[in-house]
Amino acid sequence: MTKPDEYWRERLTDDEYEVCRLRGTEAPYSGKLLHNHDTGIYSCTCCEAPLFISDNKYDSGCGWPSFDAPVNDEAVRYIEDLSHGMKRVEIRCAACDSHLGHVFPDGPKTTGERFCVNSVSLIFNKNDKITK
């Protein structure tokens, strides 16, 4: 899904635009979905593509919603990120290229990965289910 910048500026809030389109980061412990423990699906704020499920969410203590895996292997894209003098792996929505956050190799034993995601990059659909 390729849309012009004007489309995103009109559709998104200032915070959503800053994080999702300009690769910003919300302040730690400020996101509305950090402490969400309801059952459902976390989808992309920009295009509503399913990205993560509540079964994969856990409290990593990092200040952002964390998941041990995306909903499926095609849901996210992985981009090398060398910004801020660090070497990280950025994650983006595979459907619309929206910035989600980063993935780190310090997750739980289930996958060993921690998908650290900005709340503002996600919308939560309570009680929705995806068959794995």
Secondary structure, DSSP 8 states (H G I E B T S, - for coil): ----HHHHHHHS-HHHIIIIIT-----TT--TTTT---SEEEEETTT--EEEEGGGEE--SSSS-EESS-SSTTSEEEEEE-GGG--EEEEEETTT--EEEEEES---TTTS-EEEE-GGGEEEEET-----
